[in-house]
Amino acid sequence: MSAQKPTIVLVHGAFADSSSWNGVVRKLRSHDYPVVAASNPLRGLTEDSAYVRQLLESIDGPVVLVGHSYGGSVISNAATGLGHVKALVFVAAFLPDEGEGAVDLSGKFPGSTLGETLRPVPVTLPGGGRAADLYIEQSRFHQQFAADVPEETTAVMAATQRPVADAALAEGASAPAWKDIPSWVLVAAEDRNIPAQVQTYMAERAKATVVHVTASHAVSVSRPGDVARLINEAAQATG
């Protein structure tokens, strides 16, 4: 009897949704992996991580957990102490240590131009408090987020982008799962959100297996084959 294939759980980041994984899902399903593309709430790191953790707890058998961008912070929080999560894969993503937030990490080395493209929208929270949802200006989305994706595709991505609460990007992480779970990192060399130098720094600190791909931040859209190959490598190494 062949070993059970792990379920691949994909967690998107800010300014995206689960459809950003569509090309990767097709590649993984062609290799008979069960796949779940989680809907990341993008409201706050603690609550987003708790949401994803509950999804993980509902899955029987081994899991390879994958995060893109801010989704990397979420998966590292969510997987802590879960024995059936066998591998973490970070795709142009944050690997925060305890107490670190996405905003702090993205500015650790020069190169991010995200801040100047953001449009904050004031929102009222359920308890009556005030916050801001962050969007990338649609006219700047292609160049900032997905310069190697056709413009007709990025126009749709820009229109359907999911906003992230500003507090989510500032919130510090809890104890990171990457200290205990084997990790793989895809560094997007032409990333304008999280500079490649930042990605490499975090990957080396985590002693992760690293691949470098010439791609924008939206590497799951522009290079789904490269992303799926790394996920497959992680799954086979920990199977």
Buried (B, 14 or more C-beta within 10 A) or exposed (E): EEEEBBBBBBBBBBBBBBBBBEBBBEBBEEEEBBBBBBBBBBBBBBBBBBBBBEBBEEBEEBBBBBBBBBBBBBBBBBBBEBEBBBBBBBBBBBBBBEEBBBBBBBBBBEBBEBEEBBEEEEEEEEEEEEBBBBBBEBEBBBBBBBBBBEEEBBEEBBEEBBBBBBBBBEBBBBEBBBBBBBBBBBBBBBBBBBBBBBBBBBBEEBEBBBBBBEBBBBBBBBBBEBBBBBBBBBBEEBB
